Amino acid sequence: MLREQLHSVAERDRRDTDTPGPQPDEPPAKSSRGDENNNSFLGMFEAILEENTDAATEHQENSRVDANLQSYLSEATLPMNRCPLEYWRSNQSRYECLAQLARKYLSAPCTSVDSERLFSAAGHVMTQQRNRLACDKAEMLLFVKKNLPLIKPEFFKK
């Protein structure tokens, strides 16, 4: 799955840097009948050359992505106290495609759903009957409530 995402990022990057031509949504430019009759063999030869060049470029790009992935996987893992975003910022030039995926998956989600759920859970912990609960105890209860299903999912199967 990671390999396919890397290849799609590399393909999109290659398409963005290529010379501008007809976009996939646009139909190819029409040629006149005179051009087809006069240059049909030459046109076919150029089309074949272009296809072979595109295939070679794609193969070269895929092998570069595979080499980047293998190089990354052969490195030692980061210590737990090191920030992964700093690692990707410093190694962005070495692993271009991987850095793009890291930015996508390590970034904070742009939604307030999780914070709303946390406030809702806090409302269930801090009720009228528990109004003298200390802040640090309430924080620990919320932490356990939110993280216990991640640690012991068998307790929460229905």
PyMOL CGO cylinders between C-alpha atoms (Angstrom):
from pymol import cmd
from pymol.cgo import CYLINDER

trace = [
    CYLINDER, 0.00, 0.00, 0.00, 2.80, 2.41, 0.90, 0.3, 1, 1, 1, 1, 1, 1,
    CYLINDER, 2.80, 2.41, 0.90, 4.62, 1.54, -2.31, 0.3, 1, 1, 1, 1, 1, 1,
    CYLINDER, 4.62, 1.54, -2.31, 1.53, 2.36, -4.43, 0.3, 1, 1, 1, 1, 1, 1,
    CYLINDER, 1.53, 2.36, -4.43, 1.09, 5.70, -2.65, 0.3, 1, 1, 1, 1, 1, 1,
    CYLINDER, 1.09, 5.70, -2.65, 4.74, 6.53, -3.23, 0.3, 1, 1, 1, 1, 1, 1,
    CYLINDER, 4.74, 6.53, -3.23, 4.44, 5.68, -6.91, 0.3, 1, 1, 1, 1, 1, 1,
    CYLINDER, 4.44, 5.68, -6.91, 1.32, 7.83, -7.25, 0.3, 1, 1, 1, 1, 1, 1,
    CYLINDER, 1.32, 7.83, -7.25, 3.07, 10.78, -5.54, 0.3, 1, 1, 1, 1, 1, 1,
    CYLINDER, 3.07, 10.78, -5.54, 6.07, 10.36, -7.84, 0.3, 1, 1, 1, 1, 1, 1,
    CYLINDER, 6.07, 10.36, -7.84, 3.84, 10.09, -10.91, 0.3, 1, 1, 1, 1, 1, 1,
    CYLINDER, 3.84, 10.09, -10.91, 1.91, 13.22, -9.93, 0.3, 1, 1, 1, 1, 1, 1,
    CYLINDER, 1.91, 13.22, -9.93, 5.17, 15.06, -9.30, 0.3, 1, 1, 1, 1, 1, 1,
    CYLINDER, 5.17, 15.06, -9.30, 6.54, 13.94, -12.68, 0.3, 1, 1, 1, 1, 1, 1,
    CYLINDER, 6.54, 13.94, -12.68, 3.36, 15.06, -14.46, 0.3, 1, 1, 1, 1, 1, 1,
    CYLINDER, 3.36, 15.06, -14.46, 3.50, 18.45, -12.72, 0.3, 1, 1, 1, 1, 1, 1,
    CYLINDER, 3.50, 18.45, -12.72, 7.09, 19.06, -13.82, 0.3, 1, 1, 1, 1, 1, 1,
    CYLINDER, 7.09, 19.06, -13.82, 6.63, 17.90, -17.43, 0.3, 1, 1, 1, 1, 1, 1,
    CYLINDER, 6.63, 17.90, -17.43, 6.11, 20.43, -20.15, 0.3, 1, 1, 1, 1, 1, 1,
    CYLINDER, 6.11, 20.43, -20.15, 2.54, 21.60, -20.35, 0.3, 1, 1, 1, 1, 1, 1,
    CYLINDER, 2.54, 21.60, -20.35, 0.51, 19.69, -22.88, 0.3, 1, 1, 1, 1, 1, 1,
    CYLINDER, 0.51, 19.69, -22.88, -3.07, 18.62, -23.26, 0.3, 1, 1, 1, 1, 1, 1,
    CYLINDER, -3.07, 18.62, -23.26, -4.54, 17.87, -19.85, 0.3, 1, 1, 1, 1, 1, 1,
    CYLINDER, -4.54, 17.87, -19.85, -6.32, 14.53, -19.27, 0.3, 1, 1, 1, 1, 1, 1,
    CYLINDER, -6.32, 14.53, -19.27, -9.67, 16.34, -19.24, 0.3, 1, 1, 1, 1, 1, 1,
    CYLINDER, -9.67, 16.34, -19.24, -8.98, 18.07, -22.53, 0.3, 1, 1, 1, 1, 1, 1,
    CYLINDER, -8.98, 18.07, -22.53, -9.33, 16.28, -25.86, 0.3, 1, 1, 1, 1, 1, 1,
    CYLINDER, -9.33, 16.28, -25.86, -6.18, 16.04, -27.96, 0.3, 1, 1, 1, 1, 1, 1,
    CYLINDER, -6.18, 16.04, -27.96, -5.65, 18.76, -30.52, 0.3, 1, 1, 1, 1, 1, 1,
    CYLINDER, -5.65, 18.76, -30.52, -7.17, 18.01, -33.91, 0.3, 1, 1, 1, 1, 1, 1,
    CYLINDER, -7.17, 18.01, -33.91, -4.94, 17.74, -36.94, 0.3, 1, 1, 1, 1, 1, 1,
    CYLINDER, -4.94, 17.74, -36.94, -5.96, 18.36, -40.49, 0.3, 1, 1, 1, 1, 1, 1,
    CYLINDER, -5.96, 18.36, -40.49, -6.32, 15.50, -42.97, 0.3, 1, 1, 1, 1, 1, 1,
    CYLINDER, -6.32, 15.50, -42.97, -3.44, 16.83, -45.05, 0.3, 1, 1, 1, 1, 1, 1,
    CYLINDER, -3.44, 16.83, -45.05, -1.07, 16.45, -42.10, 0.3, 1, 1, 1, 1, 1, 1,
    CYLINDER, -1.07, 16.45, -42.10, -2.12, 12.83, -41.49, 0.3, 1, 1, 1, 1, 1, 1,
    CYLINDER, -2.12, 12.83, -41.49, -1.57, 11.82, -45.14, 0.3, 1, 1, 1, 1, 1, 1,
    CYLINDER, -1.57, 11.82, -45.14, 1.76, 13.61, -45.52, 0.3, 1, 1, 1, 1, 1, 1,
    CYLINDER, 1.76, 13.61, -45.52, 3.39, 12.64, -42.22, 0.3, 1, 1, 1, 1, 1, 1,
    CYLINDER, 3.39, 12.64, -42.22, 1.61, 9.43, -41.17, 0.3, 1, 1, 1, 1, 1, 1,
    CYLINDER, 1.61, 9.43, -41.17, 4.74, 7.29, -40.90, 0.3, 1, 1, 1, 1, 1, 1,
    CYLINDER, 4.74, 7.29, -40.90, 6.74, 10.07, -39.26, 0.3, 1, 1, 1, 1, 1, 1,
    CYLINDER, 6.74, 10.07, -39.26, 3.86, 10.80, -36.89, 0.3, 1, 1, 1, 1, 1, 1,
    CYLINDER, 3.86, 10.80, -36.89, 3.58, 7.15, -35.91, 0.3, 1, 1, 1, 1, 1, 1,
    CYLINDER, 3.58, 7.15, -35.91, 7.35, 6.95, -35.37, 0.3, 1, 1, 1, 1, 1, 1,
    CYLINDER, 7.35, 6.95, -35.37, 7.30, 10.05, -33.12, 0.3, 1, 1, 1, 1, 1, 1,
    CYLINDER, 7.30, 10.05, -33.12, 4.34, 8.65, -31.16, 0.3, 1, 1, 1, 1, 1, 1,
    CYLINDER, 4.34, 8.65, -31.16, 6.20, 5.36, -30.59, 0.3, 1, 1, 1, 1, 1, 1,
    CYLINDER, 6.20, 5.36, -30.59, 9.32, 7.24, -29.50, 0.3, 1, 1, 1, 1, 1, 1,
    CYLINDER, 9.32, 7.24, -29.50, 7.29, 9.35, -27.09, 0.3, 1, 1, 1, 1, 1, 1,
    CYLINDER, 7.29, 9.35, -27.09, 5.60, 6.26, -25.60, 0.3, 1, 1, 1, 1, 1, 1,
    CYLINDER, 5.60, 6.26, -25.60, 8.97, 4.54, -25.13, 0.3, 1, 1, 1, 1, 1, 1,
    CYLINDER, 8.97, 4.54, -25.13, 10.44, 7.65, -23.55, 0.3, 1, 1, 1, 1, 1, 1,
    CYLINDER, 10.44, 7.65, -23.55, 7.45, 7.96, -21.20, 0.3, 1, 1, 1, 1, 1, 1,
    CYLINDER, 7.45, 7.96, -21.20, 7.71, 4.27, -20.25, 0.3, 1, 1, 1, 1, 1, 1,
    CYLINDER, 7.71, 4.27, -20.25, 11.46, 4.58, -19.61, 0.3, 1, 1, 1, 1, 1, 1,
    CYLINDER, 11.46, 4.58, -19.61, 10.93, 7.70, -17.50, 0.3, 1, 1, 1, 1, 1, 1,
    CYLINDER, 10.93, 7.70, -17.50, 8.19, 5.99, -15.51, 0.3, 1, 1, 1, 1, 1, 1,
    CYLINDER, 8.19, 5.99, -15.51, 10.38, 2.90, -14.96, 0.3, 1, 1, 1, 1, 1, 1,
    CYLINDER, 10.38, 2.90, -14.96, 13.28, 5.11, -13.88, 0.3, 1, 1, 1, 1, 1, 1,
    CYLINDER, 13.28, 5.11, -13.88, 10.99, 7.02, -11.50, 0.3, 1, 1, 1, 1, 1, 1,
    CYLINDER, 10.99, 7.02, -11.50, 9.60, 3.79, -10.00, 0.3, 1, 1, 1, 1, 1, 1,
    CYLINDER, 9.60, 3.79, -10.00, 13.08, 2.41, -9.43, 0.3, 1, 1, 1, 1, 1, 1,
    CYLINDER, 13.08, 2.41, -9.43, 14.08, 5.71, -7.75, 0.3, 1, 1, 1, 1, 1, 1,
    CYLINDER, 14.08, 5.71, -7.75, 11.06, 5.51, -5.45, 0.3, 1, 1, 1, 1, 1, 1,
    CYLINDER, 11.06, 5.51, -5.45, 11.85, 1.88, -4.61, 0.3, 1, 1, 1, 1, 1, 1,
    CYLINDER, 11.85, 1.88, -4.61, 15.46, 2.79, -3.87, 0.3, 1, 1, 1, 1, 1, 1,
    CYLINDER, 15.46, 2.79, -3.87, 14.31, 5.65, -1.60, 0.3, 1, 1, 1, 1, 1, 1,
    CYLINDER, 14.31, 5.65, -1.60, 11.96, 3.32, 0.24, 0.3, 1, 1, 1, 1, 1, 1,
    CYLINDER, 11.96, 3.32, 0.24, 14.64, 0.65, 0.71, 0.3, 1, 1, 1, 1, 1, 1,
    CYLINDER, 14.64, 0.65, 0.71, 17.14, 3.25, 1.90, 0.3, 1, 1, 1, 1, 1, 1,
    CYLINDER, 17.14, 3.25, 1.90, 14.65, 4.64, 4.42, 0.3, 1, 1, 1, 1, 1, 1,
    CYLINDER, 14.65, 4.64, 4.42, 13.70, 1.19, 5.73, 0.3, 1, 1, 1, 1, 1, 1,
    CYLINDER, 13.70, 1.19, 5.73, 17.35, 0.25, 6.20, 0.3, 1, 1, 1, 1, 1, 1,
    CYLINDER, 17.35, 0.25, 6.20, 17.98, 3.24, 8.51, 0.3, 1, 1, 1, 1, 1, 1,
    CYLINDER, 17.98, 3.24, 8.51, 17.88, 2.92, 12.27, 0.3, 1, 1, 1, 1, 1, 1,
    CYLINDER, 17.88, 2.92, 12.27, 14.62, 3.96, 13.92, 0.3, 1, 1, 1, 1, 1, 1,
    CYLINDER, 14.62, 3.96, 13.92, 14.33, 7.31, 15.67, 0.3, 1, 1, 1, 1, 1, 1,
    CYLINDER, 14.33, 7.31, 15.67, 14.43, 7.52, 19.45, 0.3, 1, 1, 1, 1, 1, 1,
    CYLINDER, 14.43, 7.52, 19.45, 11.04, 8.15, 21.04, 0.3, 1, 1, 1, 1, 1, 1,
    CYLINDER, 11.04, 8.15, 21.04, 12.08, 11.60, 22.29, 0.3, 1, 1, 1, 1, 1, 1,
    CYLINDER, 12.08, 11.60, 22.29, 12.89, 12.90, 18.78, 0.3, 1, 1, 1, 1, 1, 1,
    CYLINDER, 12.89, 12.90, 18.78, 10.29, 14.80, 16.77, 0.3, 1, 1, 1, 1, 1, 1,
    CYLINDER, 10.29, 14.80, 16.77, 9.39, 13.03, 13.51, 0.3, 1, 1, 1, 1, 1, 1,
    CYLINDER, 9.39, 13.03, 13.51, 8.50, 16.31, 11.81, 0.3, 1, 1, 1, 1, 1, 1,
    CYLINDER, 8.50, 16.31, 11.81, 12.02, 17.63, 12.41, 0.3, 1, 1, 1, 1, 1, 1,
    CYLINDER, 12.02, 17.63, 12.41, 13.44, 14.42, 10.95, 0.3, 1, 1, 1, 1, 1, 1,
    CYLINDER, 13.44, 14.42, 10.95, 11.37, 14.78, 7.78, 0.3, 1, 1, 1, 1, 1, 1,
    CYLINDER, 11.37, 14.78, 7.78, 12.24, 18.48, 7.50, 0.3, 1, 1, 1, 1, 1, 1,
    CYLINDER, 12.24, 18.48, 7.50, 15.95, 17.68, 7.63, 0.3, 1, 1, 1, 1, 1, 1,
    CYLINDER, 15.95, 17.68, 7.63, 15.69, 14.65, 5.29, 0.3, 1, 1, 1, 1, 1, 1,
    CYLINDER, 15.69, 14.65, 5.29, 13.20, 16.11, 2.83, 0.3, 1, 1, 1, 1, 1, 1,
    CYLINDER, 13.20, 16.11, 2.83, 15.79, 16.35, 0.06, 0.3, 1, 1, 1, 1, 1, 1,
    CYLINDER, 15.79, 16.35, 0.06, 16.85, 12.70, 0.53, 0.3, 1, 1, 1, 1, 1, 1,
    CYLINDER, 16.85, 12.70, 0.53, 13.33, 11.23, 0.54, 0.3, 1, 1, 1, 1, 1, 1,
    CYLINDER, 13.33, 11.23, 0.54, 11.13, 13.53, -1.53, 0.3, 1, 1, 1, 1, 1, 1,
    CYLINDER, 11.13, 13.53, -1.53, 8.14, 11.22, -2.02, 0.3, 1, 1, 1, 1, 1, 1,
    CYLINDER, 8.14, 11.22, -2.02, 8.27, 9.84, 1.50, 0.3, 1, 1, 1, 1, 1, 1,
    CYLINDER, 8.27, 9.84, 1.50, 8.44, 13.36, 2.94, 0.3, 1, 1, 1, 1, 1, 1,
    CYLINDER, 8.44, 13.36, 2.94, 5.24, 14.28, 1.11, 0.3, 1, 1, 1, 1, 1, 1,
    CYLINDER, 5.24, 14.28, 1.11, 3.47, 11.25, 2.58, 0.3, 1, 1, 1, 1, 1, 1,
    CYLINDER, 3.47, 11.25, 2.58, 4.86, 12.03, 6.03, 0.3, 1, 1, 1, 1, 1, 1,
    CYLINDER, 4.86, 12.03, 6.03, 3.50, 15.57, 5.79, 0.3, 1, 1, 1, 1, 1, 1,
    CYLINDER, 3.50, 15.57, 5.79, 0.11, 14.14, 4.84, 0.3, 1, 1, 1, 1, 1, 1,
    CYLINDER, 0.11, 14.14, 4.84, -0.09, 11.57, 7.64, 0.3, 1, 1, 1, 1, 1, 1,
    CYLINDER, -0.09, 11.57, 7.64, 1.77, 13.35, 10.46, 0.3, 1, 1, 1, 1, 1, 1,
    CYLINDER, 1.77, 13.35, 10.46, -0.09, 16.63, 10.20, 0.3, 1, 1, 1, 1, 1, 1,
    CYLINDER, -0.09, 16.63, 10.20, -2.86, 17.51, 12.62, 0.3, 1, 1, 1, 1, 1, 1,
    CYLINDER, -2.86, 17.51, 12.62, -6.36, 16.89, 11.30, 0.3, 1, 1, 1, 1, 1, 1,
    CYLINDER, -6.36, 16.89, 11.30, -8.22, 20.09, 10.48, 0.3, 1, 1, 1, 1, 1, 1,
    CYLINDER, -8.22, 20.09, 10.48, -11.39, 19.20, 12.34, 0.3, 1, 1, 1, 1, 1, 1,
    CYLINDER, -11.39, 19.20, 12.34, -12.80, 19.91, 15.78, 0.3, 1, 1, 1, 1, 1, 1,
    CYLINDER, -12.80, 19.91, 15.78, -14.59, 16.58, 16.18, 0.3, 1, 1, 1, 1, 1, 1,
    CYLINDER, -14.59, 16.58, 16.18, -12.04, 15.08, 18.57, 0.3, 1, 1, 1, 1, 1, 1,
    CYLINDER, -12.04, 15.08, 18.57, -12.00, 18.13, 20.83, 0.3, 1, 1, 1, 1, 1, 1,
    CYLINDER, -12.00, 18.13, 20.83, -15.82, 18.15, 20.88, 0.3, 1, 1, 1, 1, 1, 1,
    CYLINDER, -15.82, 18.15, 20.88, -15.82, 14.49, 21.88, 0.3, 1, 1, 1, 1, 1, 1,
    CYLINDER, -15.82, 14.49, 21.88, -13.33, 15.22, 24.66, 0.3, 1, 1, 1, 1, 1, 1,
    CYLINDER, -13.33, 15.22, 24.66, -15.51, 18.04, 26.02, 0.3, 1, 1, 1, 1, 1, 1,
    CYLINDER, -15.51, 18.04, 26.02, -18.51, 15.71, 25.90, 0.3, 1, 1, 1, 1, 1, 1,
    CYLINDER, -18.51, 15.71, 25.90, -16.60, 13.01, 27.82, 0.3, 1, 1, 1, 1, 1, 1,
    CYLINDER, -16.60, 13.01, 27.82, -15.49, 15.64, 30.34, 0.3, 1, 1, 1, 1, 1, 1,
    CYLINDER, -15.49, 15.64, 30.34, -19.15, 16.53, 30.86, 0.3, 1, 1, 1, 1, 1, 1,
    CYLINDER, -19.15, 16.53, 30.86, -19.85, 12.89, 31.74, 0.3, 1, 1, 1, 1, 1, 1,
    CYLINDER, -19.85, 12.89, 31.74, -16.96, 12.78, 34.22, 0.3, 1, 1, 1, 1, 1, 1,
    CYLINDER, -16.96, 12.78, 34.22, -17.60, 16.13, 35.89, 0.3, 1, 1, 1, 1, 1, 1,
    CYLINDER, -17.60, 16.13, 35.89, -21.26, 15.91, 36.90, 0.3, 1, 1, 1, 1, 1, 1,
    CYLINDER, -21.26, 15.91, 36.90, -23.27, 17.51, 39.73, 0.3, 1, 1, 1, 1, 1, 1,
    CYLINDER, -23.27, 17.51, 39.73, -22.55, 14.48, 41.90, 0.3, 1, 1, 1, 1, 1, 1,
    CYLINDER, -22.55, 14.48, 41.90, -18.79, 14.71, 41.22, 0.3, 1, 1, 1, 1, 1, 1,
    CYLINDER, -18.79, 14.71, 41.22, -18.35, 18.47, 41.53, 0.3, 1, 1, 1, 1, 1, 1,
    CYLINDER, -18.35, 18.47, 41.53, -15.52, 18.17, 44.09, 0.3, 1, 1, 1, 1, 1, 1,
    CYLINDER, -15.52, 18.17, 44.09, -13.32, 16.03, 41.85, 0.3, 1, 1, 1, 1, 1, 1,
    CYLINDER, -13.32, 16.03, 41.85, -9.78, 17.48, 41.63, 0.3, 1, 1, 1, 1, 1, 1,
    CYLINDER, -9.78, 17.48, 41.63, -8.56, 18.65, 38.22, 0.3, 1, 1, 1, 1, 1, 1,
    CYLINDER, -8.56, 18.65, 38.22, -5.67, 16.20, 38.04, 0.3, 1, 1, 1, 1, 1, 1,
    CYLINDER, -5.67, 16.20, 38.04, -7.98, 13.26, 38.92, 0.3, 1, 1, 1, 1, 1, 1,
    CYLINDER, -7.98, 13.26, 38.92, -10.50, 14.32, 36.27, 0.3, 1, 1, 1, 1, 1, 1,
    CYLINDER, -10.50, 14.32, 36.27, -7.68, 14.61, 33.74, 0.3, 1, 1, 1, 1, 1, 1,
    CYLINDER, -7.68, 14.61, 33.74, -6.48, 11.08, 34.60, 0.3, 1, 1, 1, 1, 1, 1,
    CYLINDER, -6.48, 11.08, 34.60, -10.01, 9.69, 34.28, 0.3, 1, 1, 1, 1, 1, 1,
    CYLINDER, -10.01, 9.69, 34.28, -10.42, 11.29, 30.84, 0.3, 1, 1, 1, 1, 1, 1,
    CYLINDER, -10.42, 11.29, 30.84, -7.03, 10.01, 29.74, 0.3, 1, 1, 1, 1, 1, 1,
    CYLINDER, -7.03, 10.01, 29.74, -7.93, 6.45, 30.74, 0.3, 1, 1, 1, 1, 1, 1,
    CYLINDER, -7.93, 6.45, 30.74, -11.38, 6.73, 29.14, 0.3, 1, 1, 1, 1, 1, 1,
    CYLINDER, -11.38, 6.73, 29.14, -9.93, 7.88, 25.81, 0.3, 1, 1, 1, 1, 1, 1,
    CYLINDER, -9.93, 7.88, 25.81, -6.83, 5.64, 25.68, 0.3, 1, 1, 1, 1, 1, 1,
    CYLINDER, -6.83, 5.64, 25.68, -7.90, 2.37, 27.28, 0.3, 1, 1, 1, 1, 1, 1,
    CYLINDER, -7.90, 2.37, 27.28, -9.71, 1.18, 24.12, 0.3, 1, 1, 1, 1, 1, 1,
    CYLINDER, -9.71, 1.18, 24.12, -6.44, 1.65, 22.22, 0.3, 1, 1, 1, 1, 1, 1,
    CYLINDER, -6.44, 1.65, 22.22, -4.49, -0.45, 24.71, 0.3, 1, 1, 1, 1, 1, 1,
    CYLINDER, -4.49, -0.45, 24.71, -7.04, -3.17, 25.54, 0.3, 1, 1, 1, 1, 1, 1,
    CYLINDER, -7.04, -3.17, 25.54, -9.58, -3.35, 22.69, 0.3, 1, 1, 1, 1, 1, 1,
    CYLINDER, -9.58, -3.35, 22.69, -10.90, -6.72, 23.85, 0.3, 1, 1, 1, 1, 1, 1,
    CYLINDER, -10.90, -6.72, 23.85, -12.64, -5.01, 26.79, 0.3, 1, 1, 1, 1, 1, 1,
    CYLINDER, -12.64, -5.01, 26.79, -14.73, -2.91, 24.42, 0.3, 1, 1, 1, 1, 1, 1,
    CYLINDER, -14.73, -2.91, 24.42, -15.92, -5.48, 21.87, 0.3, 1, 1, 1, 1, 1, 1,
    CYLINDER, -15.92, -5.48, 21.87, -19.67, -5.63, 21.54, 0.3, 1, 1, 1, 1, 1, 1,
]
cmd.load_cgo(trace, "trace")
